Amino acid sequence: MRNRSVPTDTLLAHITYQNLADALAWLTTTFGFIEHYRYGGSDGQPDGAQVHLGDGWMMLNRAEAGRASPAQLGYGTQSLTVFVDDVDAHFARAKAAGAKIVEEIHETAYGERQYGAVDLDGHSWLFSTHARDVGPGEWGATMPGG
């Protein structure tokens, strides 16, 4: 079954922002996310929204009692990796838009070309493109049972 309100079948991250309207504007301008819908907000601020970048979808929600952003907590709670077709172009866009770059673009030992950034509410992001096929053992990882 397909559900147009939740168009992902694998993982749908939920991310909290203090000011959801500002976050939506920032994420679309800086990282190129596309807003699918928003809801709620009798006070003029949306309560939630859904965005996507390519096939990567996520829900955004407004901070409330029991739910805070990293900026409110004073520390990060997770990191998100988004795969893009052209990580170099994505990096240039984010940097030009003023994203806080915390990891310059580079190729990893495990075969990804990526960079790291932090958004306006302190969430950590990695944007990545597969650069080469590398087996986990080639860079030092171990496999269960092996």
mmCIF file of the C-alpha atoms, coordinates in Angstrom:
data_MODEL
# 
_entry.id   MODEL 
# 
loop_
_atom_site.group_PDB 
_atom_site.id 
_atom_site.type_symbol 
_atom_site.label_atom_id 
_atom_site.label_alt_id 
_atom_site.label_comp_id 
_atom_site.label_asym_id 
_atom_site.label_entity_id 
_atom_site.label_seq_id 
_atom_site.pdbx_PDB_ins_code 
_atom_site.Cartn_x 
_atom_site.Cartn_y 
_atom_site.Cartn_z 
_atom_site.occupancy 
_atom_site.B_iso_or_equiv 
_atom_site.pdbx_formal_charge 
_atom_site.auth_seq_id 
_atom_site.auth_comp_id 
_atom_site.auth_asym_id 
_atom_site.auth_atom_id 
_atom_site.pdbx_PDB_model_num 
ATOM 1   C CA . MET A 1 1   ? 0.000  0.000   0.000  1.00 0.00 ? 1   MET A CA 1 
ATOM 2   C CA . ARG A 1 2   ? 1.202  3.530   -0.752 1.00 0.00 ? 2   ARG A CA 1 
ATOM 3   C CA . ASN A 1 3   ? 0.341  6.504   1.472  1.00 0.00 ? 3   ASN A CA 1 
ATOM 4   C CA . ARG A 1 4   ? 0.741  9.971   -0.043 1.00 0.00 ? 4   ARG A CA 1 
ATOM 5   C CA . SER A 1 5   ? 0.934  11.518  3.452  1.00 0.00 ? 5   SER A CA 1 
ATOM 6   C CA . VAL A 1 6   ? 3.950  9.391   4.406  1.00 0.00 ? 6   VAL A CA 1 
ATOM 7   C CA . PRO A 1 7   ? 5.763  8.723   1.107  1.00 0.00 ? 7   PRO A CA 1 
ATOM 8   C CA . THR A 1 8   ? 8.634  6.710   2.512  1.00 0.00 ? 8   THR A CA 1 
ATOM 9   C CA . ASP A 1 9   ? 8.878  3.012   3.165  1.00 0.00 ? 9   ASP A CA 1 
ATOM 10  C CA . THR A 1 10  ? 12.143 2.807   5.045  1.00 0.00 ? 10  THR A CA 1 
ATOM 11  C CA . LEU A 1 11  ? 12.701 5.616   7.548  1.00 0.00 ? 11  LEU A CA 1 
ATOM 12  C CA . LEU A 1 12  ? 10.988 8.909   8.306  1.00 0.00 ? 12  LEU A CA 1 
ATOM 13  C CA . ALA A 1 13  ? 13.023 11.098  10.651 1.00 0.00 ? 13  ALA A CA 1 
ATOM 14  C CA . HIS A 1 14  ? 11.281 13.626  12.920 1.00 0.00 ? 14  HIS A CA 1 
ATOM 15  C CA . ILE A 1 15  ? 13.269 16.768  13.750 1.00 0.00 ? 15  ILE A CA 1 
ATOM 16  C CA . THR A 1 16  ? 12.408 19.522  16.234 1.00 0.00 ? 16  THR A CA 1 
ATOM 17  C CA . TYR A 1 17  ? 12.866 23.262  15.671 1.00 0.00 ? 17  TYR A CA 1 
ATOM 18  C CA . GLN A 1 18  ? 12.183 26.228  17.929 1.00 0.00 ? 18  GLN A CA 1 
ATOM 19  C CA . ASN A 1 19  ? 10.742 28.308  15.088 1.00 0.00 ? 19  ASN A CA 1 
ATOM 20  C CA . LEU A 1 20  ? 9.402  25.966  12.432 1.00 0.00 ? 20  LEU A CA 1 
ATOM 21  C CA . ALA A 1 21  ? 8.575  28.688  9.894  1.00 0.00 ? 21  ALA A CA 1 
ATOM 22  C CA . ASP A 1 22  ? 12.177 29.989  10.033 1.00 0.00 ? 22  ASP A CA 1 
ATOM 23  C CA . ALA A 1 23  ? 13.522 26.433  9.809  1.00 0.00 ? 23  ALA A CA 1 
ATOM 24  C CA . LEU A 1 24  ? 11.414 25.696  6.716  1.00 0.00 ? 24  LEU A CA 1 
ATOM 25  C CA . ALA A 1 25  ? 12.722 28.828  4.997  1.00 0.00 ? 25  ALA A CA 1 
ATOM 26  C CA . TRP A 1 26  ? 16.308 28.031  5.982  1.00 0.00 ? 26  TRP A CA 1 
ATOM 27  C CA . LEU A 1 27  ? 16.202 24.367  4.972  1.00 0.00 ? 27  LEU A CA 1 
ATOM 28  C CA . THR A 1 28  ? 14.702 25.144  1.553  1.00 0.00 ? 28  THR A CA 1 
ATOM 29  C CA . THR A 1 29  ? 17.103 27.994  0.809  1.00 0.00 ? 29  THR A CA 1 
ATOM 30  C CA . THR A 1 30  ? 20.281 26.518  2.258  1.00 0.00 ? 30  THR A CA 1 
ATOM 31  C CA . PHE A 1 31  ? 19.983 22.766  1.725  1.00 0.00 ? 31  PHE A CA 1 
ATOM 32  C CA . GLY A 1 32  ? 17.419 22.676  -1.099 1.00 0.00 ? 32  GLY A CA 1 
ATOM 33  C CA . PHE A 1 33  ? 14.686 20.749  0.715  1.00 0.00 ? 33  PHE A CA 1 
ATOM 34  C CA . ILE A 1 34  ? 11.218 20.980  -0.829 1.00 0.00 ? 34  ILE A CA 1 
ATOM 35  C CA . GLU A 1 35  ? 8.235  21.573  1.434  1.00 0.00 ? 35  GLU A CA 1 
ATOM 36  C CA . HIS A 1 36  ? 5.505  18.995  0.838  1.00 0.00 ? 36  HIS A CA 1 
ATOM 37  C CA . TYR A 1 37  ? 2.995  20.292  3.389  1.00 0.00 ? 37  TYR A CA 1 
ATOM 38  C CA . ARG A 1 38  ? 2.607  22.022  6.746  1.00 0.00 ? 38  ARG A CA 1 
ATOM 39  C CA . TYR A 1 39  ? -0.150 21.805  9.337  1.00 0.00 ? 39  TYR A CA 1 
ATOM 40  C CA . GLY A 1 40  ? -1.538 23.331  12.527 1.00 0.00 ? 40  GLY A CA 1 
ATOM 41  C CA . GLY A 1 41  ? -0.452 26.610  13.939 1.00 0.00 ? 41  GLY A CA 1 
ATOM 42  C CA . SER A 1 42  ? -3.426 28.600  15.125 1.00 0.00 ? 42  SER A CA 1 
ATOM 43  C CA . ASP A 1 43  ? -0.872 31.136  16.427 1.00 0.00 ? 43  ASP A CA 1 
ATOM 44  C CA . GLY A 1 44  ? 0.673  31.683  12.982 1.00 0.00 ? 44  GLY A CA 1 
ATOM 45  C CA . GLN A 1 45  ? 3.491  29.169  13.527 1.00 0.00 ? 45  GLN A CA 1 
ATOM 46  C CA . PRO A 1 46  ? 3.072  25.706  11.965 1.00 0.00 ? 46  PRO A CA 1 
ATOM 47  C CA . ASP A 1 47  ? 3.029  22.774  14.380 1.00 0.00 ? 47  ASP A CA 1 
ATOM 48  C CA . GLY A 1 48  ? 4.593  20.448  11.828 1.00 0.00 ? 48  GLY A CA 1 
ATOM 49  C CA . ALA A 1 49  ? 5.673  20.062  8.230  1.00 0.00 ? 49  ALA A CA 1 
ATOM 50  C CA . GLN A 1 50  ? 6.967  17.446  5.837  1.00 0.00 ? 50  GLN A CA 1 
ATOM 51  C CA . VAL A 1 51  ? 9.924  18.115  3.527  1.00 0.00 ? 51  VAL A CA 1 
ATOM 52  C CA . HIS A 1 52  ? 12.046 16.102  1.141  1.00 0.00 ? 52  HIS A CA 1 
ATOM 53  C CA . LEU A 1 53  ? 15.272 16.239  -0.804 1.00 0.00 ? 53  LEU A CA 1 
ATOM 54  C CA . GLY A 1 54  ? 15.130 13.724  -3.618 1.00 0.00 ? 54  GLY A CA 1 
ATOM 55  C CA . ASP A 1 55  ? 13.865 10.491  -2.089 1.00 0.00 ? 55  ASP A CA 1 
ATOM 56  C CA . GLY A 1 56  ? 14.825 11.530  1.467  1.00 0.00 ? 56  GLY A CA 1 
ATOM 57  C CA . TRP A 1 57  ? 11.731 12.574  3.450  1.00 0.00 ? 57  TRP A CA 1 
ATOM 58  C CA . MET A 1 58  ? 11.401 13.949  6.976  1.00 0.00 ? 58  MET A CA 1 
ATOM 59  C CA . MET A 1 59  ? 8.895  15.431  9.361  1.00 0.00 ? 59  MET A CA 1 
ATOM 60  C CA . LEU A 1 60  ? 9.670  18.686  11.139 1.00 0.00 ? 60  LEU A CA 1 
ATOM 61  C CA . ASN A 1 61  ? 7.930  19.627  14.362 1.00 0.00 ? 61  ASN A CA 1 
ATOM 62  C CA . ARG A 1 62  ? 7.781  22.597  16.659 1.00 0.00 ? 62  ARG A CA 1 
ATOM 63  C CA . ALA A 1 63  ? 9.505  22.464  20.037 1.00 0.00 ? 63  ALA A CA 1 
ATOM 64  C CA . GLU A 1 64  ? 7.114  22.022  22.947 1.00 0.00 ? 64  GLU A CA 1 
ATOM 65  C CA . ALA A 1 65  ? 7.161  20.555  26.437 1.00 0.00 ? 65  ALA A CA 1 
ATOM 66  C CA . GLY A 1 66  ? 9.162  17.343  26.312 1.00 0.00 ? 66  GLY A CA 1 
ATOM 67  C CA . ARG A 1 67  ? 10.605 18.023  22.852 1.00 0.00 ? 67  ARG A CA 1 
ATOM 68  C CA . ALA A 1 68  ? 13.520 20.394  22.234 1.00 0.00 ? 68  ALA A CA 1 
ATOM 69  C CA . SER A 1 69  ? 16.104 21.230  19.592 1.00 0.00 ? 69  SER A CA 1 
ATOM 70  C CA . PRO A 1 70  ? 19.867 20.828  20.095 1.00 0.00 ? 70  PRO A CA 1 
ATOM 71  C CA . ALA A 1 71  ? 20.148 24.630  20.453 1.00 0.00 ? 71  ALA A CA 1 
ATOM 72  C CA . GLN A 1 72  ? 17.727 24.503  23.393 1.00 0.00 ? 72  GLN A CA 1 
ATOM 73  C CA . LEU A 1 73  ? 19.412 21.467  24.967 1.00 0.00 ? 73  LEU A CA 1 
ATOM 74  C CA . GLY A 1 74  ? 22.951 22.769  24.497 1.00 0.00 ? 74  GLY A CA 1 
ATOM 75  C CA . TYR A 1 75  ? 24.134 19.593  22.771 1.00 0.00 ? 75  TYR A CA 1 
ATOM 76  C CA . GLY A 1 76  ? 23.414 17.463  19.711 1.00 0.00 ? 76  GLY A CA 1 
ATOM 77  C CA . THR A 1 77  ? 21.100 14.492  19.871 1.00 0.00 ? 77  THR A CA 1 
ATOM 78  C CA . GLN A 1 78  ? 21.614 12.883  16.458 1.00 0.00 ? 78  GLN A CA 1 
ATOM 79  C CA . SER A 1 79  ? 23.184 13.316  13.050 1.00 0.00 ? 79  SER A CA 1 
ATOM 80  C CA . LEU A 1 80  ? 21.380 12.959  9.748  1.00 0.00 ? 80  LEU A CA 1 
ATOM 81  C CA . THR A 1 81  ? 22.964 11.800  6.484  1.00 0.00 ? 81  THR A CA 1 
ATOM 82  C CA . VAL A 1 82  ? 21.304 12.770  3.221  1.00 0.00 ? 82  VAL A CA 1 
ATOM 83  C CA . PHE A 1 83  ? 22.508 11.331  -0.075 1.00 0.00 ? 83  PHE A CA 1 
ATOM 84  C CA . VAL A 1 84  ? 22.563 13.789  -2.965 1.00 0.00 ? 84  VAL A CA 1 
ATOM 85  C CA . ASP A 1 85  ? 23.442 13.394  -6.648 1.00 0.00 ? 85  ASP A CA 1 
ATOM 86  C CA . ASP A 1 86  ? 26.128 16.120  -6.708 1.00 0.00 ? 86  ASP A CA 1 
ATOM 87  C CA . VAL A 1 87  ? 27.643 16.708  -3.275 1.00 0.00 ? 87  VAL A CA 1 
ATOM 88  C CA . ASP A 1 88  ? 30.096 19.315  -4.602 1.00 0.00 ? 88  ASP A CA 1 
ATOM 89  C CA . ALA A 1 89  ? 27.260 21.476  -5.960 1.00 0.00 ? 89  ALA A CA 1 
ATOM 90  C CA . HIS A 1 90  ? 25.270 20.933  -2.757 1.00 0.00 ? 90  HIS A CA 1 
ATOM 91  C CA . PHE A 1 91  ? 28.279 21.992  -0.678 1.00 0.00 ? 91  PHE A CA 1 
ATOM 92  C CA . ALA A 1 92  ? 28.721 25.153  -2.756 1.00 0.00 ? 92  ALA A CA 1 
ATOM 93  C CA . ARG A 1 93  ? 25.024 26.031  -2.329 1.00 0.00 ? 93  ARG A CA 1 
ATOM 94  C CA . ALA A 1 94  ? 25.032 25.471  1.436  1.00 0.00 ? 94  ALA A CA 1 
ATOM 95  C CA . LYS A 1 95  ? 28.261 27.404  1.946  1.00 0.00 ? 95  LYS A CA 1 
ATOM 96  C CA . ALA A 1 96  ? 27.056 30.328  -0.193 1.00 0.00 ? 96  ALA A CA 1 
ATOM 97  C CA . ALA A 1 97  ? 23.805 30.429  1.817  1.00 0.00 ? 97  ALA A CA 1 
ATOM 98  C CA . GLY A 1 98  ? 25.771 30.733  5.057  1.00 0.00 ? 98  GLY A CA 1 
ATOM 99  C CA . ALA A 1 99  ? 25.502 27.216  6.497  1.00 0.00 ? 99  ALA A CA 1 
ATOM 100 C CA . LYS A 1 100 ? 27.945 26.536  9.315  1.00 0.00 ? 100 LYS A CA 1 
ATOM 101 C CA . ILE A 1 101 ? 30.315 24.016  7.725  1.00 0.00 ? 101 ILE A CA 1 
ATOM 102 C CA . VAL A 1 102 ? 31.827 21.721  10.365 1.00 0.00 ? 102 VAL A CA 1 
ATOM 103 C CA . GLU A 1 103 ? 33.455 19.205  8.023  1.00 0.00 ? 103 GLU A CA 1 
ATOM 104 C CA . GLU A 1 104 ? 34.875 20.330  4.686  1.00 0.00 ? 104 GLU A CA 1 
ATOM 105 C CA . ILE A 1 105 ? 34.108 18.243  1.635  1.00 0.00 ? 105 ILE A CA 1 
ATOM 106 C CA . HIS A 1 106 ? 36.328 15.160  1.440  1.00 0.00 ? 106 HIS A CA 1 
ATOM 107 C CA . GLU A 1 107 ? 36.391 11.493  0.523  1.00 0.00 ? 107 GLU A CA 1 
ATOM 108 C CA . THR A 1 108 ? 36.147 9.044   3.403  1.00 0.00 ? 108 THR A CA 1 
ATOM 109 C CA . ALA A 1 109 ? 38.016 5.772   3.875  1.00 0.00 ? 109 ALA A CA 1 
ATOM 110 C CA . TYR A 1 110 ? 34.693 3.989   3.400  1.00 0.00 ? 110 TYR A CA 1 
ATOM 111 C CA . GLY A 1 111 ? 34.104 5.444   -0.081 1.00 0.00 ? 111 GLY A CA 1 
ATOM 112 C CA . GLU A 1 112 ? 31.836 8.464   0.443  1.00 0.00 ? 112 GLU A CA 1 
ATOM 113 C CA . ARG A 1 113 ? 32.418 12.010  -0.746 1.00 0.00 ? 113 ARG A CA 1 
ATOM 114 C CA . GLN A 1 114 ? 30.775 14.145  1.917  1.00 0.00 ? 114 GLN A CA 1 
ATOM 115 C CA . TYR A 1 115 ? 30.686 17.288  4.040  1.00 0.00 ? 115 TYR A CA 1 
ATOM 116 C CA . GLY A 1 116 ? 29.169 18.195  7.388  1.00 0.00 ? 116 GLY A CA 1 
ATOM 117 C CA . ALA A 1 117 ? 27.089 21.205  8.378  1.00 0.00 ? 117 ALA A CA 1 
ATOM 118 C CA . VAL A 1 118 ? 25.024 22.427  11.313 1.00 0.00 ? 118 VAL A CA 1 
ATOM 119 C CA . ASP A 1 119 ? 21.660 24.102  10.790 1.00 0.00 ? 119 ASP A CA 1 
ATOM 120 C CA . LEU A 1 120 ? 20.127 27.134  12.503 1.00 0.00 ? 120 LEU A CA 1 
ATOM 121 C CA . ASP A 1 121 ? 18.910 25.044  15.466 1.00 0.00 ? 121 ASP A CA 1 
ATOM 122 C CA . GLY A 1 122 ? 22.061 22.982  15.982 1.00 0.00 ? 122 GLY A CA 1 
ATOM 123 C CA . HIS A 1 123 ? 21.162 19.793  14.091 1.00 0.00 ? 123 HIS A CA 1 
ATOM 124 C CA . SER A 1 124 ? 24.165 18.019  12.539 1.00 0.00 ? 124 SER A CA 1 
ATOM 125 C CA . TRP A 1 125 ? 23.908 17.066  8.865  1.00 0.00 ? 125 TRP A CA 1 
ATOM 126 C CA . LEU A 1 126 ? 26.129 15.047  6.545  1.00 0.00 ? 126 LEU A CA 1 
ATOM 127 C CA . PHE A 1 127 ? 25.535 15.314  2.807  1.00 0.00 ? 127 PHE A CA 1 
ATOM 128 C CA . SER A 1 128 ? 27.103 12.519  0.817  1.00 0.00 ? 128 SER A CA 1 
ATOM 129 C CA . THR A 1 129 ? 27.585 10.922  -2.599 1.00 0.00 ? 129 THR A CA 1 
ATOM 130 C CA . HIS A 1 130 ? 28.929 7.409   -3.149 1.00 0.00 ? 130 HIS A CA 1 
ATOM 131 C CA . ALA A 1 131 ? 32.436 7.894   -4.568 1.00 0.00 ? 131 ALA A CA 1 
ATOM 132 C CA . ARG A 1 132 ? 33.584 4.271   -4.773 1.00 0.00 ? 132 ARG A CA 1 
ATOM 133 C CA . ASP A 1 133 ? 32.605 0.787   -3.676 1.00 0.00 ? 133 ASP A CA 1 
ATOM 134 C CA . VAL A 1 134 ? 34.572 -0.266  -0.596 1.00 0.00 ? 134 VAL A CA 1 
ATOM 135 C CA . GLY A 1 135 ? 33.990 -3.393  1.450  1.00 0.00 ? 135 GLY A CA 1 
ATOM 136 C CA . PRO A 1 136 ? 33.703 -2.809  5.215  1.00 0.00 ? 136 PRO A CA 1 
ATOM 137 C CA . GLY A 1 137 ? 36.797 -4.925  5.931  1.00 0.00 ? 137 GLY A CA 1 
ATOM 138 C CA . GLU A 1 138 ? 38.879 -2.767  3.574  1.00 0.00 ? 138 GLU A CA 1 
ATOM 139 C CA . TRP A 1 139 ? 38.719 0.194   5.958  1.00 0.00 ? 139 TRP A CA 1 
ATOM 140 C CA . GLY A 1 140 ? 38.815 -1.720  9.229  1.00 0.00 ? 140 GLY A CA 1 
ATOM 141 C CA . ALA A 1 141 ? 35.208 -2.523  10.101 1.00 0.00 ? 141 ALA A CA 1 
ATOM 142 C CA . THR A 1 142 ? 34.259 -5.930  11.395 1.00 0.00 ? 142 THR A CA 1 
ATOM 143 C CA . MET A 1 143 ? 31.149 -7.857  10.526 1.00 0.00 ? 143 MET A CA 1 
ATOM 144 C CA . PRO A 1 144 ? 29.056 -9.794  13.078 1.00 0.00 ? 144 PRO A CA 1 
ATOM 145 C CA . GLY A 1 145 ? 29.946 -13.468 13.048 1.00 0.00 ? 145 GLY A CA 1 
ATOM 146 C CA . GLY A 1 146 ? 32.995 -12.839 10.895 1.00 0.00 ? 146 GLY A CA 1 
# 
